[in-house]
Amino acid sequence: MDGYTQFYCTGHTEDATDLLPLDDRLLMRCDMGHGSSGGPMANTNGQIIGANSHGEDDSDGHPASDKLFSSAHQDNAVAVINKINELN
């Protein structure tokens, strides 16, 4: 990999509240793993609904599944974007 090639996954996001009940996270089946943190999760309208955060690793630090988790931004992200737009 040369750092110039963009990788992406397509698929459905799922509510991961049952897996992580203390917050509002999304789950997407994607095998990108390490290095994808901070990348956007977008809906079919192109709206960013979350940012890649973490996956599941084994005891050696290698990806243990294709689960990629994201925090759900929703209203908080909209408030930030609206504030930035007000400043411009």
C-alpha positions, 0 to 999 in steps of 0.5 A: 500500500502506498497511502494514495489508494482510498479504501471503503466498505459499503453495506448497512449500519446497525444499531449496536446498543445491544452490544454496547448499551452505555452509549449510542454506537453503530456497527458495520460489517467491514474488514478494513480494521486498523487505520480506518479510524476517523473515516466517515460512515455515511447513509445512502443520502451521503450524510455522515452519521458516524466516524469509524472508531474501533473493531474487535481485536484478539489477544495479539492485537489482530482483527478478530472479526469484521465488526467496525464500530462508530459512535453515532453523531447525529444531532451533535454533528449537525450542531457542529456543522451549523456552528461552522456555517454560522462563522463563515 
